[in-house]
Amino acid sequence: RLQREGTESDIERILINFEKLKSRLGEIHDSKIRLEQDLKKQALDNREIDKKMNSIKPDLLQLRKIRDQYLVWLNHKGVRQKRINDWLGINNETVDTYLVNEEDRKS
């Protein structure tokens, strides 16, 4: 009968392993709860950032429109595009996002 059930040291070892596994399971569960809370907080933070970004979009669009009006004015006054680019810190290698397209002027 003892051979079928295992020796006393085997049973003790199994019980110790069972307790370790139970403890580890609790740690994993606690970690899962913490990660879920962190994820919820991060999602909330991201929503707040999106709200702030969306709230400044109209201001950015207005500033871009004013900037474009100044660029057009400078061009009409005869200021060369290279000089404007120098003032804006644009070198010839970068894409010139400050140039005003005719379509942009019409809108």
N, C-alpha and C positions, 0 to 999 in steps of 0.2 A: 504494500500500500504506500509506503514512503517513496518508493521509486517512481510511482505514478504521479504523485503530488509534488515531488521534488523535495530536495533537502531543505532544512530550515534556513540555511544561508541563501539558497536560491530564492526562497519566498521573501526573505528579508531584502535581498537585492531587488527583486521585482517591486516590492512595496516602496523602496527608496526611489526607484526609477519612476514609479507611478506618481509619487509626490513631486519629484522634479518636473515631470511632464505637466502636472496640474499647475504648478507654479509658473512654468514657462507659458502655458496657455493663458493664465491670468495676465502675465506681462504683455503678451501679444494682444489680448483684448484691450487692455489699457492703452497700448500704443495705437491701436486702431481708433479708439475714441479720440485720443489727442490729435491724430492725423485728420480725422473728420472735422474736428473743431478748427484746426489750422486751415483746412481747405475752405470751410465756410467763411472764416475771417478773411482769407485771401480773396475769395469771390466778392465779398462785401467791399473790400478795399478797391478791387478792380472796378466795381460798379461806381464807386465814388470818384475814382480817377476819370472814368468815362464821362461822368456828369460834368466834372470840371472842364475836361477837354471840349465837350460839346458846348459848354457855356461860353468859352472864349472864341469859338469859331466865328461868330458874327464880328467880333472885334478884329480878328485876324483878316477876315475878308475886307473889312472897311480899311484897315491899314494897307493892305495890298492895293486896294483901289487908289488910295491917296498916293502911295509910292509910284504906281503906274502913271498917275496924273503928273507927278513931278518929273518922271522920266520923259514923258511926252513933252512937257514944257521945256526941259533941258535940251531935248533934241531939236525942238523948234527954235530955241535960242542959239543953236549952232554948236552946242557942246558935242564933241565926238564921242561915239560909243566907247572907244577905248578909254577915254578919260573917265567916263561914268563908271566903267568896269573897275578902273583903278580905285576910284572912291569907294566902290562897294566891295572891294577886296576880291574881285573875280579875276582869275587869270584865264588865258586863252584855252587852257587844257580842260577846264571844267565846263559842264553844261551851264549855259547862261540862263538861269531862271529869272533874271531880272529884265530881260528883253521883253518888250511889249509887242505882242502880236496884233495885227490889225483887227482880228476877231475880238480880242480882249478889249480893245479901245471902244468897239461898238457896243459892247454889253454894259 
